[in-house]
Amino acid sequence: MEGCGRRLEFGNACGLDAVRRPHPSTPSVITTDRLLLRDFRFDDFAAVHRYATDLEVVQYMPWGPNTETDTRDFLDRNIAAAQIEPRVSYGLAVVRAEDGVLVGGIGLDLDRPDGPQASLGYCLAREIWGQGYGPRRPRL
């Protein structure tokens, strides 16, 4: 199922440095022709809660379906993690470039700041399944 996430292990050879910020105060942003990956914000609550409460989306996740408290805690954790230096946890919102709609999340957690291993997971809203967004994640 395209929208369900999985955890993967990989090393620096897969381009972890592409995610690092040039300066601690600079937010993480990665763009493709169809997607924007950016740090989560508090105003993402409604969009995150929409996919995080969808039983089909969270069916194979180790979390969910979320309560409102779960979703607020998720955003709090990711926003706080973005401020820690050195940064080892990248919880990023997946946003459609064409209309700015948040359609999922992707997480990259480094085992330690200098690598060489990390875990990658993602979750996509059901309304974008089957539209080719899943293959946009890193190919390992």
C-alpha positions in Angstrom: 0.0 0.0 0.0 1.6 3.3 -1.1 0.6 5.4 1.8 2.0 3.2 4.5 5.4 3.9 5.9 8.3 1.6 6.6 11.5 2.0 8.5 14.8 1.7 6.6 18.4 1.6 7.6 21.0 3.3 5.5 24.3 5.2 5.7 25.8 8.4 4.6 26.3 7.1 1.1 22.6 7.7 0.6 22.9 11.5 0.9 22.1 12.3 4.5 24.1 15.5 4.2 21.5 16.8 1.8 19.1 17.2 4.7 21.4 19.1 7.0 20.8 22.8 7.5 23.6 25.3 6.6 23.0 27.2 9.9 21.1 26.3 13.1 18.5 29.0 12.6 17.8 28.0 9.0 14.7 25.7 8.7 15.0 22.4 6.8 13.5 22.6 3.3 13.9 20.1 0.5 12.1 20.7 -2.8 11.3 18.5 -5.8 9.2 19.4 -8.8 6.1 18.1 -7.0 6.8 18.2 -3.3 8.2 20.5 -0.6 9.6 18.9 2.6 9.7 21.4 5.4 9.8 21.5 9.2 6.4 21.1 10.8 4.6 24.1 12.2 1.9 24.5 14.8 -0.6 25.6 12.2 -0.2 22.1 10.5 -2.5 20.6 13.2 -5.7 20.2 11.0 -3.9 18.6 8.1 -1.8 16.2 10.3 -4.8 15.3 12.4 -6.8 14.5 9.2 -4.4 11.8 8.0 -3.3 10.7 11.5 -6.9 9.7 12.4 -7.6 7.9 9.1 -7.9 4.2 10.1 -6.7 3.0 6.7 -3.6 5.3 6.7 -2.5 4.3 10.2 -3.4 0.6 9.9 0.2 -0.6 9.7 1.8 2.3 11.7 3.2 1.7 15.2 1.0 4.7 16.3 -2.5 6.0 15.7 -5.2 6.6 15.2 -4.4 9.9 16.9 -6.4 11.8 19.5 -6.1 15.6 19.3 -3.6 15.3 22.2 -1.5 12.8 20.2 -1.4 15.1 17.2 -0.4 18.1 19.3 2.3 16.1 21.1 3.6 15.0 17.7 3.9 18.6 16.5 5.4 19.7 19.8 8.1 17.0 19.6 9.0 17.7 16.0 9.1 21.5 16.4 11.3 21.1 19.5 13.6 18.6 17.8 14.1 21.1 15.0 15.7 23.5 17.5 18.2 21.0 19.0 21.8 21.3 17.8 23.3 19.1 16.5 20.1 18.1 14.9 19.6 14.3 14.8 15.8 14.2 14.2 14.1 15.5 11.1 10.3 15.4 11.2 9.3 17.1 8.0 5.9 17.9 6.5 5.3 16.7 3.0 3.6 19.5 1.1 2.3 19.4 -2.5 4.2 22.1 -4.4 1.3 22.8 -6.8 -1.2 24.0 -4.1 0.7 24.1 -0.7 -1.5 21.4 0.8 0.2 19.3 3.5 -0.3 15.6 2.5 1.9 13.7 4.9 5.1 13.5 6.9 8.5 12.0 6.6 10.9 11.3 9.5 14.6 10.9 9.4 16.3 10.1 12.7 20.1 9.9 12.8 21.6 7.4 15.2 24.2 10.1 16.1 25.0 13.5 14.6 28.0 12.3 12.5 26.1 9.2 11.1 26.6 6.7 9.6 23.1 5.2 10.1 19.6 6.6 10.3 16.0 5.5 10.2 13.5 6.7 7.6 9.8 6.6 7.9 6.9 8.3 6.1 3.1 8.6 6.1 1.0 9.9 3.3 -2.7 11.0 3.3 -4.9 8.5 1.6 -6.2 11.1 -0.9 -2.8 11.1 -2.6 -2.2 7.4 -2.8 -1.8 6.1 -6.3 -0.6 9.4 -7.7 3.1 8.6 -7.7 4.1 10.5 -4.6 5.3 7.4 -2.7 8.1 6.7 -5.2 9.4 10.2 -4.6 10.8 9.1 -1.2 14.5 8.2 -1.3 15.2 5.0 -3.3 17.5 2.8 -1.3 
